[in-house]
Each structure stands twice: as structure tokens, then as C-alpha cells.
Amino acid sequence: MALLRSVVVGCGAYLPENVVTNAALAERGIETSDEWIVQRTGIRQRHIAGPDETTSVLGTRAAQAALDEAGLSPADIDLVLCATSTPDHTFPSTATQIQAALGIEGGFAFDLQAVCAGFVYAVATADRFLSTGGAKRALVIGAETFSRLLDWEDRTTCVLFGDGAGAIVLEARENDASDRGVLTSCLRSDGRHRAKLYVDGGPGSTGTTGKLRMEGREVFRFAVGSVTDVIEEAFRASGTTADDLTWFVPHQANRRIIEASADKLGIAREKVVLTVDRHGNTSAASIPLALAAARRDGRIQQGDLVMIEAIGGGFTWGAALIRW
């Protein structure tokens, strides 16, 4: 039996039109400044969804852009997988709403929740379906409206996040000499760290949406000190090293975390794709948004070796290595 690989054939993104700069936050009465935010995070602006821009709306637009790049129609898709922590409804899933909006009537769709690591988890999950023949083509989407979870009086968190969506199309293909596709993935979680990054509400506890709460120093320490294990495991599993990487596309949460992690792993900074300055932390959307930006400006090319990596609340974390 031929080995099937999940090959990226399309990539797209969507960002709300409303851009909010650091200066604009300060003008709203938030006790902060552009200098304070940039020095600590590298963030200069973020996009905020309008009242009618739900997570499924953002995800649908990103998915359509990915289909357009792939030269495919919605009818070509038999799996829609949406990574999100900000669904339109408790149920049905946001993925099914994207499926319906695109006019996809066959196949199956579901959401995956691993917070900021959600897109890595979704890529790994879709890869399992495609590489085993369970689906032929998958839309893998990261979409978030995190602005609706923020406490706008907490300057330590509200300045960090933004809204947006990104998507890729994965297609099951027989592996060939080009070695394209998802080469390996590694996922981890440790629920003992819940209190360090969480939302203080939910339908099964408070009956409310809740607001995001974070112990910033603890998250920083864990992100730099502990999550490199998944990247090192991906290198071992694929027989590659940091020198072999063309691009490192990490979760875009904080420039200092990204650069410290790259330095610890021996990944040259010129190989790191950074969009945190323009997008802020868009949770599960951050990696596909960064991938789309690097595709759009010509950096990521077919045949490039790309590492994606993220850590999210829980904690959840993971990495995947993709031959583009």
C-alpha cells in the first residue's frame, strides 16, 4: 500500500478591517502606552472584529481564500476542521457553520479546542484522517474572535489579543521523491497548569462566557523553558535539525518568547516568521495567519521545510514539521 502524505495545496487568511493601534488603546483610557506594549511584547496593532463578524464569518473568508489559492471548489472538500476557543455558539460547531456557508454538503466537520495550540492540533488531526484514507481533502482552519473574551480594564491582557482567521487545504497524495507533506507532529498537554491561563466562565460552570485570565510571567517561563521538547522530538522523528529548516512559524504571542525559543533551539532568527507586531495574539489563528503572510510575500515556497509550533492554555502545546 502506498504511503499517503497530507500535502499543503492552498493557504489563505482573513483579518477584520478594524485596526486598533497601541496608541488608540491608550486614547480609550486603558492605562498603557505604545512604548510599554512594544517593549514587552513586540505588538504594535491588532485587528478587532465588528459586531457582524463572528468566528465562522472570519473562518469562512479565510477558507475561501485557501480554496482559491489551491484552485479548488468547496465540493472538493470532505473534511472541515476548525480550531477555535471562541465558537459562534455552544453548539453546533463553528466548523459546520463554515461548511454550510461554503456550500459543502458532503463529508464531515467538527471543531477542535486546544486554545493557542489549536491549529497545530488540527493539522495533526487532519493528517491522521488523510494519511489513513479517512478523507481526501481537508480545510484546516484557525479562527478566533478573542476580543470578546477580554477584560478591557485589565491592561496586562487586553493589549495582547486580536481577531482573525487563517486556513490551509491539505490533500492526501502518494508520497514521492519530493517528500512533500506533513512529515511528523508531536502534541502534549498538562492540565495542572489551568490557573495560569484560562477563561473564568463557561456553560457548565458559571453559565456565562467569562473573561480571559493569565499569569503572564508563569506563561512566559513555561513557554520558553518547557515546550521545546516537542520541536526536538519532531526533529528526531524526521531525521532533521534546526539547520535544515527553511522557516520557523511559531505561535505569535510575544516577540520575546519567540526569539528566546528560537535562540534556545539554535534556529537562526532570519528563519523566524514574525507577524505578532501586526496581528497581536490571535490564538489558534496566529500560525495560519503567519503562514499566509509568508506565502503572500513570497518567503514560503514549494519544497521549503516549515516548522509550526504553539503553546496554549491548559497547558497544551505541540509542533508539526511540513515539507511545503
N, C-alpha and C positions, 0 to 999 in steps of 0.2 A: 504494500500500500504506500502511495506517495505521501511524503511529508507535506502537510499544509502549513502555510505561514499566513499570518494576518498582516497584509501589506497596506500601508497608508496610500490611498489614491486621491484623497481630497482633504482640504483643510480650510476652515472659514471662521469668521468671528463677527460679533456684533456688539457695539457699545452704545449706550444711550447718548443722545445728543447733548444732554445737560452736563457740562463740565464744571466741576467745583474746585477752584484752586485753594491752596492753603490760606492765601490772603482773604478769600471770600469767607472761609470758615471763621477767621478772626473777626471779620466785619459783622458776622452774625451774633457775636457776643461770646463765642467759645474762647476760653482763656488759653490762647495758643498764639503761635506766630509761624510764618513760613520758615524762619531760621530754626526754630525749635523742632519742627516736624522733619525738615530735611536732614538736620544733623543726626537725629536719632533713627530715622527710617529710610531716608532717601526718597520719600514720597513728595511730589510737588503738586499733584492734582489727582482727581478721581472722577468717574462718571457716575451720576445718580439717576436711577430710573424714574420716569414720570409716572403719574397715577395709573395710566392705562398700560404701562409696560411691566407686565407680570413676568415671572421667571419663564413661563412657557413661551411668551412672546419673544423674549430675548433668545431663548434656545432655538425656536423655530427659524429665526432670521440667521443665526449662526449656522444651523444645519443646512439651510438652503444655500448659503454661501459655500459650504463644503461640498454639497452636491454639484453646484455649478463648476467648481474647480475640477471635480472628478469627471465631469461630463456625463453625469448620471441623472436619472429621474427618480422621484420618490418610489415609484413602482419597483425599482431595482433593489430596494432595502427590505430585508426581512427581520432585522433586529434594531430596535431603538433603545438605547441605554442612556439615561440622563443622571449624571452625578449632581446632586443638589442638596443643600440644607435649608433651602427656602422655597419649598414647593408652593404652587398656586393654592392647593387645597390639602387638607389632611389625607383625603383620597378623593378622586382617583389620582394616580401618579401623574406627575408632570410629563413623563415620557409618553404616556398615552395621549395627552393633550397636544404634544408636539406631533405625534404620529397622525392624529386627526387633522391638525392644521396643515400638514404637508400633503394630506390626501392618501396616506398609506393605509390600505385596507387589509393587507396580509401580514403574516409574521407575528411578532410579539414585541412588547415594550414594557419596560419597568424602570423604576428609579433605584439609585444606589446612594446610600448616605454614609460617607466617611469624612465629612467636613472638607477641610482643605486638601486632604489626600484623596478626595473622591474621584478625581479624573484618573489618577494612577490606578486606583482600584477598578475603575470602569474599563480602562484599557486591558488590564489583566483579565477581567471577567469576560469581556467580549472576545479576547484572544482564545479563551478556553472553548467558547462556542464555535468559533470559526475554525480553529485548528483541529477540532474533533468532528467537523461536519455538521454541527448543530445549526449553523446558519451560513449564508454565503456572503452577505454584505451587511455591515453594521454601521449605524450612525452612533458615534460615541460623543456625548455632549457634556460639557460642564457649564452650568448656568446658575447664576445667583442674583438675588436682589437683597444683598446683605444690609443695605441701608435701612431696611425695615426691621432689623433686629437690633439696631444701635440705640444706646442711651446717649442722646445728643448733649447731655450735661456732663458726660464722662470724657474728658479730653484725652485720656490715655488710650481709649478705644475708638471713639467716633472719628478720629482723624485718620485711622488706618485703613478703612474699608471702602470699597466701591462696588458697583454693579456691572455686570456684563456677561457675555456667553461666548464660548468657543466650541468648535466641533471638528472632528475628523471622520472620514469614511474609511473603514477598514474592509478589505476584501480578501477572502480566502483564495490563495493561489498556491500551486505546487511550487515547492522550493526549487530554485535553480542556482546557477553559478553566481548570480548577482547577490544572493544571500539576503534579499530584501525582506523586511517584515519585523514583527516583534520577536526579538531573539530570546529574551528572558524577562521575568518580572519577579519581584520579591516584595511581599506585604507583611506588615507587622501591626500589632495593636497592644495596648496596655491600659486597661480601664481603670487602674488605680490612680491615674492622673486626672480624673474628670474635673476636679475642682480648679485645676489650673487654667482651663479654657472650656467654657460651657455657656449654654443659654439657660437662664433661670426660670424656665417655664416649659409647658408642653401639655397636650391634651390629656395625657394620662396622669399628670401630677397636679398642676395648678389650673388647668383648663384655660390657660392664656398662652399667647405666643412667647412672652418673656423677652428679656434683653440679654445681649452678649456680655459676659464677664470674663476677665482674663487677668492672670498674674504674669505680667509681661516679662519680668526677669526670669521666672521659672521656665516659661516657654522658650525664651532665648537660650537659656542654659541647656535645656533638653535638645533643642533643635540642632545646636552646634556640637554638643557632646555625645549624643546617643544615636542619631538617626543615620550616621554614615555607614552603619553596618549593612543596610540594605543595598547601598551603592557598591560596597566592597563585595557583597555576595553576588550581585549582578555581574561584576567584572569576573569573578571566579567562575561563575556558571557559563559565561560566554567565552572565556579564554581571552579576555581583552584587559586593557589597562587604561588609566586616565590619559596616557599619551595617544591612545587610539581614537579617543573621542574627537568628533568634529565640533559638536555643540553640546553644552550642558544647559538644560532648560529646567531650572528648579521652580518650585512654588514661589510666587512673587509676594512675599510678606514683608520683608525687611532687607534692605540692601546690605546691612552689616552682617545679618545671618547668612545671606547668600555668599558674600565674599569670604567670610570666615570658614564656611563649609567647603568652598572650592579650594581655599588655601590648605585646609587640613587634608584634603584628598589628593592634593597635587595636581589639581585641574587649573590650567592656565586661565587667568582672568579674561583674556581675549576670546576664550571659547564660551564664556558665560553669556547667555541671552538675558538681558535685563529690561523689564517693562514696568517695574514697580513704581518708577518715577511718574509714569503717565496714567497708570491704572489703579494704583493702590493695591490693597489685598482684596482680590475678588474670589477668594476661597477656591471652590472646585473649578471655577472658570479661569483661574490665573494661568495655568500651564497651557491650555489650548489657545488662549488669547496670545500668549507669548510665542507659541508655535506659529500661529497665523501671522503675527507681526514679522517674524524671521523669514517666513515664506514670502510674504509680500515684498520685503525689501531685498530679496534675493540671497539671503545668507544660507538658509537651508535648501540644499539641492538633493536630487535623487542620488542615492548611494551614500549620503552622509550618515555617520554613526551618531545618533542622538540619544542622550540620557535624560529622562524626565524623573523628577524626584519631588516628594512633598511630605509635609507633616501637618496633621490636623488634630482638632480636639478629640479627646478620648484617653490617651493619645492614639492616633492612627498614623502610620507612615508607610512609605513604600517607594519603590523605584522600578523603572522599566527601561530596557535598552532596545532601541529601534533602529534598524537599518532602513533609512528613508527610501 
